[in-house]
Amino acid sequence: MNDTTIKFKPRHSHHHTAFHQPHFSDMSNVIVLDNGGGYIKAGHGGERDPVTIIPNCLYRPLSSKKYLHPSPATTEDLTSAAIRRPIDRGYLINPDLQRDIWNHLFTSLLQITPSTSSLLLTEPLFTLPSIQRATDELVFEDFGFNKLFIADPPKLVHLYEASRRPYCLFSKAQCSLVVDCGFSFTHAAPVFQNVTLNYAVKRIDLGGKALTNYLKELVSYRSINVMDESFIMDDVKEKLCFVSLDVARDLQTARKRGGDNLLRCTYVLPDGINHTKGFIKDPDEAMRYLTAGATPSLETKNGLDQPESSEKLVDRKKTDISKNEFDLTNERFLVPEMIFHPSDLGMNQAGLAECIVRAVNACHPLLQPVLYESIILTGGSTLFPRFAERLEMELRPLVPDNYRVTITMQEDSLLGVWRGGSLLASSPEFEAMCVTKSEYEELGSARCRRRFFH
């Protein structure tokens, strides 16, 4: 398939987040579902943006007796909310719960009729046959979709980036290395001619969920018990964590007192009365370190920050009594550090740079220089500031000197997979690539699955 010819349908709106009515007039009503462990991205084939993005879970706030469906813009206080997820460690372990979540998604949020729709669904690499069967049953037997196509995320990311940049190396060579740091785990996956080379894919069992759990442990050990605060600590991680370019230097910075500590910032917890969401107490303070440049000039900062330091100490004494806020310092960079050096935490896993090198080395020697020059970053955990810069620093010594290393960040790492699916769903060949409900009923899951992984 010539991936450079596929284009999104013209948009009616200039906004990036499109909440619009389904196109019932389309000849084929294709639903694109990027069913991640953390979030579901769902919408219509051919559109640039999904209709909705919701957490792939049910949750029970303290104020509720039963589990609720998350809505895209909930204003509830999620302090200590219990969470149930259908996906664990990347794989579907609770089809009944997934059915409940999809039912809410299809009827309330997308308002579609599955029996007259086709479904393009993402599924993690190396999914077990028993889970594949459970997925097919959900799609064809529980919801009665007309047609199904299953795609792995790296292929869709490559397709989208190649179509966006027709003159780029990964488009011309039809080859890229997709590094997907998701909720459950991280993959380095070589893609060649729109096929993911499964034999060369390498994985780290680390993703956004593990990073949030590590942040919970650090904060709970130092200041305030947040072990039950998944939603809140996700927010803290996304707003305040960043990747260090010099860990030893940043550890020194984190030890400084008062205004000299450019890393210190304060996060205020929801109180359920005045505010139901947590927030950063002083956004400018939180940005000081990142805006000070690679080597923070403390002299210029001192004059500004010194008068505050005595107030800060008083504030911190108050904090200890009321326990409604906490400070972060070195947690901000120690958490993303896990991706680069999991062994520092006692995990028997290679870091991201080594994982990439192993994936590339598993490919044909002629592909190797092209792969290093065609690295695409996707997934929510690549959104930490300085992620690509640090990855290049780590990779460069491991890669032959005469190879170039080029890392491309997706314009929206959370939507890259979905947009690739949306493009594929709007291609002329899509319908022929699908398995129909009648084929599934006649041949069964295993026979039908072979078509997706040729």
C-alpha positions in Angstrom: 0.0 0.0 0.0 1.4 3.4 -0.9 1.0 5.1 2.4 1.8 8.6 1.1 -1.5 8.9 -0.8 -3.8 8.7 2.2 -5.1 12.0 3.5 -7.5 12.9 6.3 -11.0 14.1 5.3 -11.3 17.9 5.2 -12.1 19.3 8.6 -15.2 21.5 9.3 -13.5 23.0 12.3 -10.1 24.5 13.0 -9.9 23.2 16.5 -7.6 20.3 17.4 -10.1 18.6 19.6 -13.2 17.8 17.6 -16.4 16.9 19.3 -18.7 16.5 16.4 -21.5 14.3 15.1 -20.7 11.0 13.5 -20.7 10.9 9.7 -23.7 8.6 9.2 -23.6 9.4 5.5 -20.2 7.7 5.0 -20.3 4.6 2.8 -18.4 2.8 5.5 -18.9 3.8 9.1 -15.5 2.9 10.5 -14.9 3.3 14.2 -11.2 3.6 15.2 -10.4 2.5 18.8 -7.0 2.8 20.3 -7.7 0.7 23.3 -4.8 1.6 25.6 -4.2 0.4 29.2 -4.4 4.0 30.4 -6.7 5.7 28.0 -9.1 4.8 25.2 -8.9 7.1 22.1 -12.1 6.6 20.0 -13.6 8.2 16.9 -14.4 7.9 13.2 -12.0 6.8 10.4 -10.8 9.7 8.2 -10.9 12.3 11.0 -7.8 14.0 12.3 -8.8 13.8 16.0 -10.8 11.2 18.0 -14.3 12.2 19.2 -13.3 11.3 22.8 -10.5 10.3 25.1 -11.4 8.5 28.4 -9.5 6.6 31.0 -9.9 2.9 30.3 -11.3 2.1 33.8 -14.2 2.4 36.2 -13.7 4.4 39.3 -15.5 4.8 42.7 -15.0 8.1 44.4 -15.4 8.2 48.2 -18.7 9.9 47.8 -20.2 7.0 45.7 -21.5 3.5 46.5 -20.9 2.1 43.0 -18.3 2.3 40.3 -18.8 5.0 37.7 -17.8 5.6 34.1 -15.2 8.3 33.6 -16.3 11.2 31.4 -13.8 13.3 29.3 -14.3 16.3 31.6 -15.2 15.1 35.0 -15.1 17.7 37.8 -15.5 15.2 40.6 -13.1 15.0 43.5 -11.2 11.8 42.8 -9.2 11.8 46.0 -8.7 8.1 47.1 -11.0 6.9 44.3 -10.9 3.1 43.9 -10.1 2.1 40.3 -10.8 -1.1 38.3 -9.0 -1.6 35.0 -9.8 -4.2 32.3 -6.2 -4.2 31.1 -3.3 -5.2 33.3 0.4 -5.1 32.3 -0.8 -4.3 28.8 -3.2 -7.2 28.2 -6.9 -7.6 28.5 -7.6 -9.6 31.7 -11.2 -8.7 32.3 -13.4 -8.8 29.2 -16.6 -8.3 31.2 -15.3 -5.0 32.5 -14.0 -4.0 29.0 -17.5 -4.8 27.6 -19.1 -2.5 30.2 -16.7 0.4 29.3 -17.1 -0.1 25.6 -20.9 -0.3 25.9 -20.8 3.2 27.6 -18.4 4.4 25.0 -20.4 3.2 21.9 -23.9 4.1 23.2 -23.3 7.3 25.2 -20.2 9.0 23.8 -20.0 7.9 20.2 -23.7 7.1 19.7 -23.1 4.4 17.1 -24.8 1.2 15.9 -22.1 -1.5 15.9 -24.1 -3.8 13.6 -23.7 -1.2 10.8 -20.1 -0.3 11.6 -16.6 -1.6 11.0 -14.1 -1.5 13.8 -10.3 -0.8 13.6 -8.9 -1.9 16.9 -5.4 -1.7 18.3 -3.9 -4.6 20.2 -0.5 -4.8 21.9 2.3 -6.9 20.2 2.5 -10.5 21.4 -1.0 -10.8 22.7 -1.8 -14.4 23.7 -4.3 -16.4 21.5 -6.7 -16.7 24.5 -6.9 -12.9 24.8 -7.3 -12.5 21.0 -10.3 -14.9 21.2 -11.8 -13.0 24.0 -11.4 -9.7 22.0 -13.0 -11.2 18.9 -15.9 -12.5 21.0 -16.4 -9.0 22.4 -16.4 -7.4 19.0 -18.5 -9.9 17.0 -20.7 -11.7 19.6 -21.3 -9.1 22.3 -21.4 -6.0 20.1 -22.1 -7.5 16.7 -19.7 -5.3 14.6 -20.0 -5.9 10.9 -16.2 -6.0 10.2 -13.0 -6.0 12.2 -9.4 -5.1 11.6 -6.7 -5.5 14.3 -3.6 -3.4 14.0 -0.5 -3.1 16.2 0.4 0.4 17.4 4.0 0.7 15.8 2.7 0.1 12.3 0.0 2.8 12.7 2.6 5.3 14.1 4.9 4.6 11.1 2.0 5.0 8.6 0.9 8.3 10.1 4.4 9.8 10.2 5.3 8.6 6.7 2.1 10.1 5.3 2.8 13.4 7.1 6.4 13.6 5.8 6.5 12.0 2.3 10.1 13.3 1.7 11.5 12.1 5.0 13.9 9.2 5.2 11.4 6.9 6.9 8.9 7.6 4.2 11.3 7.0 1.3 12.9 4.0 2.9 9.5 2.7 4.2 11.3 1.9 7.4 11.4 3.3 11.0 12.0 2.4 14.6 9.0 3.2 16.6 9.7 3.7 20.4 6.4 3.5 22.2 6.4 4.4 25.9 2.9 3.7 27.0 1.0 3.1 30.2 1.9 -0.6 30.7 5.2 -1.1 28.9 7.8 0.3 26.4 8.5 -1.2 23.0 11.3 -0.5 20.5 9.7 -1.9 17.3 11.3 -1.8 13.8 8.7 -1.3 11.1 9.6 -2.2 7.4 7.2 -1.7 4.5 4.2 -1.2 6.9 4.9 -4.4 8.7 6.2 -4.5 12.3 9.2 -6.9 12.4 8.1 -8.9 15.5 11.3 -10.9 15.7 13.3 -7.7 16.3 10.9 -6.0 18.8 12.4 -5.4 22.3 10.4 -4.5 25.3 10.9 -3.0 28.8 8.2 -3.9 31.3 7.9 -0.3 32.4 5.5 2.4 31.5 3.5 5.3 32.8 1.7 3.3 35.5 5.0 2.1 37.0 6.4 5.7 37.0 3.3 7.0 38.8 3.6 4.2 41.4 7.3 5.1 42.0 6.3 8.7 42.5 3.7 7.7 45.0 6.3 5.7 46.9 8.8 8.6 47.0 6.2 11.2 48.1 4.6 8.8 50.7 8.0 8.0 52.2 9.0 11.7 52.5 6.0 13.8 53.2 2.4 12.5 53.0 0.7 9.2 52.2 -0.5 9.3 48.6 -0.4 5.5 47.9 -4.2 5.5 47.1 -4.0 8.6 44.9 -3.6 7.3 41.4 -5.4 10.1 39.6 -3.8 12.9 41.6 -0.3 11.5 41.3 -0.7 11.0 37.5 -1.4 14.7 37.4 1.6 15.5 39.5 3.8 13.4 37.3 2.5 14.9 34.0 2.8 18.5 35.3 6.0 18.5 37.3 8.4 15.6 36.2 11.1 16.1 33.6 14.1 14.2 32.3 17.5 15.1 33.7 20.4 15.7 31.3 22.9 15.5 34.2 21.7 13.5 37.1 24.7 14.1 39.4 24.4 17.8 38.9 20.6 17.8 39.5 21.0 15.8 42.7 23.4 18.6 43.9 20.8 21.2 43.0 18.1 19.3 44.8 20.1 19.4 48.1 20.3 23.2 48.1 18.2 25.2 50.6 15.6 27.9 50.2 15.6 29.9 47.0 18.8 28.3 45.7 16.9 25.1 45.1 15.5 25.7 41.6 13.9 22.2 41.7 11.6 22.7 44.6 7.9 23.3 43.9 4.7 22.7 45.8 1.6 20.7 44.8 -1.7 21.5 46.5 -4.1 18.5 47.0 -7.8 18.8 46.4 -9.8 19.7 49.6 -13.2 18.6 48.2 -14.6 22.0 49.1 -12.8 24.9 47.4 -11.2 22.8 44.7 -11.8 19.3 43.6 -8.6 19.0 41.5 -5.0 19.3 42.7 -2.9 22.1 41.3 0.6 23.5 41.3 0.9 26.2 44.0 3.2 28.5 42.0 3.5 27.6 38.3 6.4 30.1 37.8 8.3 28.4 40.6 7.8 25.0 39.0 9.2 26.2 35.7 12.3 27.9 37.2 14.6 25.0 36.7 13.5 24.3 33.1 13.7 27.9 32.0 17.1 28.5 33.7 18.8 26.6 30.8 21.0 23.5 30.9 23.3 25.1 33.5 21.2 27.1 36.0 22.8 30.4 36.8 22.3 30.6 40.5 23.7 34.1 40.9 20.9 35.8 39.0 18.3 33.7 40.8 19.5 34.3 44.3 18.6 38.0 44.4 15.0 37.2 43.3 14.4 34.2 45.5 16.2 34.9 48.8 13.6 37.1 50.4 11.0 34.3 49.9 13.0 31.6 51.6 12.1 32.5 55.2 8.4 32.7 54.2 8.8 29.3 52.5 10.0 27.8 55.8 7.0 29.2 57.6 4.8 27.8 54.8 6.4 24.4 55.1 5.7 24.3 58.9 2.1 25.0 58.1 2.1 22.3 55.5 3.3 19.7 58.1 0.2 20.5 60.2 -2.5 20.7 57.6 -1.1 18.1 55.2 -2.9 19.6 52.2 0.2 20.1 50.1 3.6 18.7 49.6 7.0 19.8 48.1 8.8 18.0 45.3 12.5 18.3 44.6 14.6 15.4 43.1 11.5 13.2 42.6 10.8 15.4 39.6 13.7 13.8 37.6 14.2 10.6 39.5 10.8 9.2 38.3 11.4 9.5 34.5 15.0 8.3 35.2 13.5 4.8 35.6 13.0 4.5 31.8 16.7 5.2 31.1 18.2 3.2 34.1 15.7 0.7 35.5 18.6 -1.2 37.1 19.2 1.7 39.5 15.9 0.6 41.1 16.9 -3.0 41.3 14.9 -3.9 38.2 16.5 -6.6 36.0 15.8 -4.6 32.8 17.8 -2.9 30.1 17.4 0.9 29.8 15.7 2.5 26.8 18.9 3.2 24.8 20.1 -0.4 25.2 16.7 -1.7 24.3 16.8 0.3 21.1 20.3 -1.0 20.2 19.1 -4.6 20.7 16.1 -4.1 18.5 18.2 -2.5 15.7 20.9 -5.3 16.0 18.2 -7.9 15.5 17.5 -6.5 12.0 19.4 -7.0 8.7 22.7 -5.0 8.7 21.5 -2.9 5.7 18.5 -1.7 7.7 20.5 -0.7 10.8 21.8 2.7 9.8 18.3 3.6 8.4 16.6 2.6 11.7 19.0 4.8 13.8 18.1 7.7 11.5 14.4 7.1 11.7 13.5 6.8 15.4 10.0 7.9 16.1 8.9 8.6 19.8 5.3 8.0 20.7 3.2 7.3 23.9 2.4 9.5 26.9 5.7 8.7 28.8 7.7 10.4 26.0 6.1 13.8 26.8 8.4 14.6 29.7 10.5 17.7 28.9 14.0 16.8 27.5 13.1 13.2 26.8 14.4 13.1 23.2 17.5 15.1 24.1 18.4 12.6 26.9 17.7 9.6 24.7 20.1 10.9 22.0 22.8 11.5 24.7 22.4 7.9 25.9 22.2 6.4 22.4 25.1 8.2 20.7 28.0 6.3 22.5 26.3 2.9 21.8 25.8 3.5 18.0 28.7 3.2 15.4 30.3 6.6 14.8 29.5 6.7 11.1 25.7 6.3 11.7 23.5 9.3 12.3 21.0 9.2 15.1 17.8 11.2 14.4 14.9 11.2 16.8 11.5 12.5 15.8 8.9 13.4 18.4 5.3 13.0 17.3 3.3 16.3 17.2 0.9 14.6 19.7 2.4 11.5 21.3 -1.0 10.5 22.8 -2.8 10.6 19.4 -0.2 9.2 17.0 -1.5 5.6 17.1 -5.1 6.7 16.7 -4.3 9.1 13.8 -2.5 6.3 12.0 -5.5 4.1 12.5 -7.8 6.8 11.2 -5.7 7.2 8.1 -5.7 3.4 7.5 -9.4 3.2 8.0 -10.0 5.8 5.3 -7.8 4.1 2.7 -9.5 2.4 -0.3 -8.0 -1.0 0.7 -9.3 -1.0 4.2 -12.6 -2.9 3.7 -10.8 -5.7 1.9 -8.3 -6.0 4.8 -11.1 -6.6 7.4 -12.6 -9.9 8.6 -16.4 -9.9 8.4 -18.8 -11.2 11.0 -19.9 -14.1 8.7 -16.2 -15.1 8.1 -15.6 -15.1 11.9 -18.7 -17.2 12.5 -17.7 -19.7 9.8 -13.9 -19.9 10.4 -13.5 -18.9 14.0 -11.0 -16.6 15.7 -7.7 -18.2 15.0 -8.2 -18.6 11.2 -9.4 -15.0 10.9 -6.5 -13.7 12.8 -3.9 -14.9 10.3 -5.1 -12.3 7.9 -3.9 -9.4 10.2 -0.4 -10.6 10.6 0.9 -11.6 7.2 
